[in-house]
Amino acid sequence: MRREEYISDEMVVKRVNEAVRIELEKKRALDVPIVRYDRETQIIYQENSDGSKVEVGRRMRRGRYSERVAKKA
């Protein structure tokens, strides 16, 4: 494959976002719950097709792996 045949990074991001959007629509149509992570509150939710949210869990660790290992050493 030549360099001219590659797609740009922007096009890859657009395709990924569209694939995620389609998958979420499909799960809603099939009445399958969706699991979401809220970055601000760091809580994992299960979102049902009727819009209700159920808390599943919380983030267990904070910081990067290298930062946690450096603190132990």
PABARO-672457 format. One record per atom (N, C-alpha, C): residue number from 1; z, x, y; atom name. Coordinates in Angstrom, 3 decimals. Last residue first. Layout:
! residues N
{NUM {Z X Y} CA},
...
***
This chain:
! residues 73
{73 {45.420 8.145 2.501} N},
{73 {45.435 9.593 2.247} CA},
{73 {46.316 10.359 3.185} C},
{72 {45.513 5.559 3.495} N},
{72 {46.299 5.894 2.306} CA},
{72 {46.459 7.392 2.117} C},
{71 {43.738 5.632 5.633} N},
{71 {45.133 5.343 5.906} CA},
{71 {46.020 5.722 4.725} C},
{70 {41.286 6.056 4.392} N},
{70 {41.828 7.117 5.243} CA},
{70 {43.299 6.891 5.534} C},
{69 {40.852 3.618 3.168} N},
{69 {41.095 4.781 2.327} CA},
{69 {41.722 5.890 3.148} C},
{68 {40.344 1.973 5.379} N},
{68 {41.483 1.682 4.509} CA},
{68 {41.840 2.878 3.656} C},
{67 {38.043 3.155 6.435} N},
{67 {39.256 3.110 7.243} CA},
{67 {40.485 2.827 6.385} C},
{66 {36.207 2.749 4.400} N},
{66 {36.545 4.117 4.754} CA},
{66 {37.822 4.176 5.597} C},
{65 {36.025 -0.049 4.437} N},
{65 {36.583 0.625 3.266} CA},
{65 {37.029 2.031 3.623} C},
{64 {37.066 -1.549 7.570} N},
{64 {36.069 -0.979 6.660} CA},
{64 {36.761 -0.242 5.514} C},
{63 {39.205 -4.420 8.096} N},
{63 {38.685 -3.084 8.341} CA},
{63 {37.678 -2.647 7.300} C},
{62 {41.245 -6.271 5.830} N},
{62 {40.709 -6.052 7.170} CA},
{62 {40.202 -4.619 7.269} C},
{61 {41.140 -8.586 3.099} N},
{61 {41.318 -7.253 3.660} CA},
{61 {40.715 -7.180 5.047} C},
{60 {40.748 -11.318 2.571} N},
{60 {41.905 -10.620 2.026} CA},
{60 {42.182 -9.298 2.729} C},
{59 {40.035 -14.332 4.181} N},
{59 {39.655 -12.942 3.987} CA},
{59 {40.888 -12.153 3.576} C},
{58 {40.812 -17.298 2.303} N},
{58 {40.833 -16.486 3.511} CA},
{58 {40.432 -15.057 3.165} C},
{57 {39.396 -20.338 0.883} N},
{57 {40.170 -19.103 0.891} CA},
{57 {40.100 -18.415 2.233} C},
{56 {38.612 -22.991 1.230} N},
{56 {38.626 -22.424 -0.109} CA},
{56 {39.486 -21.167 -0.152} C},
{55 {38.982 -25.987 2.961} N},
{55 {39.244 -24.551 2.985} CA},
{55 {39.373 -24.042 1.553} C},
{54 {36.386 -28.240 3.312} N},
{54 {37.596 -27.948 2.556} CA},
{54 {37.785 -26.439 2.573} C},
{53 {34.809 -30.617 5.409} N},
{53 {35.050 -29.218 5.067} CA},
{53 {36.373 -29.089 4.335} C},
{52 {32.223 -33.126 5.505} N},
{52 {33.629 -32.749 5.380} CA},
{52 {33.752 -31.292 4.926} C},
{51 {29.566 -33.819 5.429} N},
{51 {30.057 -33.119 6.605} CA},
{51 {31.511 -32.697 6.530} C},
{50 {28.463 -34.785 3.139} N},
{50 {28.877 -35.787 4.119} CA},
{50 {29.473 -35.151 5.374} C},
{49 {28.076 -32.553 1.576} N},
{49 {26.896 -33.123 2.223} CA},
{49 {27.259 -34.193 3.244} C},
{48 {30.764 -30.187 2.266} N},
{48 {30.089 -31.209 1.468} CA},
{48 {28.939 -31.822 2.261} C},
{47 {31.598 -26.867 2.322} N},
{47 {31.110 -27.965 3.151} CA},
{47 {30.319 -28.930 2.280} C},
{46 {34.245 -24.851 1.961} N},
{46 {33.263 -25.561 1.147} CA},
{46 {32.871 -26.791 1.957} C},
{45 {34.936 -21.804 3.743} N},
{45 {34.943 -23.257 3.632} CA},
{45 {33.932 -23.723 2.594} C},
{44 {36.976 -19.115 4.469} N},
{44 {35.857 -19.558 3.646} CA},
{44 {36.009 -21.059 3.440} C},
{43 {37.786 -17.579 7.566} N},
{43 {38.142 -18.526 6.516} CA},
{43 {36.867 -18.942 5.784} C},
{42 {37.801 -16.203 10.007} N},
{42 {37.774 -15.472 8.740} CA},
{42 {38.274 -16.333 7.592} C},
{41 {37.401 -17.233 12.491} N},
{41 {38.695 -17.503 11.871} CA},
{41 {38.867 -16.770 10.542} C},
{40 {34.827 -16.037 12.936} N},
{40 {35.874 -16.034 13.956} CA},
{40 {37.260 -16.235 13.340} C},
{39 {33.223 -16.417 10.693} N},
{39 {33.583 -15.061 11.104} CA},
{39 {34.735 -15.034 12.094} C},
{38 {33.396 -18.473 8.058} N},
{38 {33.539 -18.507 9.506} CA},
{38 {34.038 -17.142 9.963} C},
{37 {31.207 -19.039 5.466} N},
{37 {32.247 -18.134 5.950} CA},
{37 {32.249 -18.184 7.465} C},
{36 {30.553 -21.689 3.105} N},
{36 {30.301 -20.979 4.354} CA},
{36 {31.496 -20.125 4.719} C},
{35 {28.946 -23.286 0.508} N},
{35 {30.086 -22.434 0.837} CA},
{35 {29.706 -21.612 2.067} C},
{34 {28.087 -26.643 -0.030} N},
{34 {27.670 -25.355 0.508} CA},
{34 {28.933 -24.571 0.839} C},
{33 {27.601 -28.980 -2.756} N},
{33 {28.392 -28.381 -1.678} CA},
{33 {27.893 -26.991 -1.308} C},
{32 {24.786 -31.074 -3.127} N},
{32 {25.504 -29.924 -3.673} CA},
{32 {26.314 -29.296 -2.536} C},
{31 {22.897 -33.120 -2.723} N},
{31 {24.328 -33.414 -2.657} CA},
{31 {25.160 -32.335 -3.350} C},
{30 {20.283 -32.531 -2.393} N},
{30 {20.732 -32.695 -3.778} CA},
{30 {22.226 -33.000 -3.875} C},
{29 {20.184 -32.196 0.353} N},
{29 {19.433 -33.295 -0.240} CA},
{29 {19.896 -33.577 -1.669} C},
{28 {21.726 -29.874 0.656} N},
{28 {22.187 -31.127 1.261} CA},
{28 {21.491 -32.323 0.614} C},
{27 {20.088 -28.048 -0.683} N},
{27 {21.425 -28.324 -1.204} CA},
{27 {21.984 -29.618 -0.628} C},
{26 {17.842 -28.094 1.028} N},
{26 {17.713 -28.511 -0.369} CA},
{26 {19.072 -28.861 -0.964} C},
{25 {18.897 -27.036 3.367} N},
{25 {18.373 -28.402 3.362} CA},
{25 {18.281 -28.946 1.938} C},
{24 {19.464 -24.441 2.442} N},
{24 {20.556 -25.312 2.889} CA},
{24 {20.116 -26.771 2.923} C},
{23 {16.857 -23.531 1.914} N},
{23 {17.826 -23.630 0.819} CA},
{23 {18.999 -24.535 1.197} C},
{22 {15.765 -23.536 4.493} N},
{22 {15.183 -24.404 3.464} CA},
{22 {16.178 -24.603 2.313} C},
{21 {17.368 -21.566 5.707} N},
{21 {17.346 -22.928 6.239} CA},
{21 {16.830 -23.909 5.189} C},
{20 {16.660 -19.321 4.176} N},
{20 {18.046 -19.805 4.151} CA},
{20 {18.096 -21.249 4.641} C},
{19 {13.966 -19.077 4.897} N},
{19 {14.325 -19.295 3.490} CA},
{19 {15.749 -19.829 3.364} C},
{18 {14.213 -18.568 7.643} N},
{18 {13.545 -19.796 7.202} CA},
{18 {13.891 -20.107 5.745} C},
{17 {15.438 -16.056 7.564} N},
{17 {16.106 -17.188 8.209} CA},
{17 {15.507 -18.516 7.766} C},
{16 {13.396 -14.591 6.276} N},
{16 {14.713 -14.742 5.645} CA},
{16 {15.445 -15.935 6.235} C},
{15 {11.326 -14.740 8.165} N},
{15 {11.134 -15.284 6.817} CA},
{15 {12.469 -15.512 6.106} C},
{14 {12.473 -13.418 10.359} N},
{14 {12.044 -14.812 10.485} CA},
{14 {11.895 -15.460 9.115} C},
{13 {12.828 -10.856 9.261} N},
{13 {13.995 -11.629 9.690} CA},
{13 {13.631 -13.101 9.804} C},
{12 {10.143 -10.137 8.876} N},
{12 {11.045 -10.204 7.727} CA},
{12 {12.261 -11.064 8.078} C},
{11 {9.243 -10.097 11.502} N},
{11 {8.671 -11.061 10.577} CA},
{11 {9.551 -11.225 9.336} C},
{10 {10.707 -7.941 12.497} N},
{10 {10.902 -9.268 13.076} CA},
{10 {10.378 -10.352 12.141} C},
{9 {9.635 -5.824 11.046} N},
{9 {11.025 -6.218 10.813} CA},
{9 {11.301 -7.612 11.352} C},
{8 {6.246 -6.541 9.931} N},
{8 {7.234 -6.012 10.867} CA},
{8 {8.640 -6.499 10.501} C},
{7 {4.696 -5.650 6.822} N},
{7 {5.024 -6.630 7.854} CA},
{7 {6.148 -6.057 8.719} C},
{6 {2.079 -3.340 5.906} N},
{6 {3.485 -3.736 5.972} CA},
{6 {3.677 -4.810 7.026} C},
{5 {-0.473 -2.444 6.144} N},
{5 {-0.286 -3.665 5.390} CA},
{5 {1.166 -4.152 5.397} C},
{4 {-0.478 0.014 7.361} N},
{4 {-0.970 -1.109 8.144} CA},
{4 {-0.714 -2.451 7.455} C},
{3 {0.256 1.782 5.326} N},
{3 {1.224 1.477 6.383} CA},
{3 {0.802 0.252 7.196} C},
{2 {-0.909 0.631 2.118} N},
{2 {-0.999 1.429 3.338} CA},
{2 {0.002 0.948 4.375} C},
{1 {0.000 0.840 -1.163} N},
{1 {0.000 0.000 0.000} CA},
{1 {0.000 0.897 1.241} C},
***
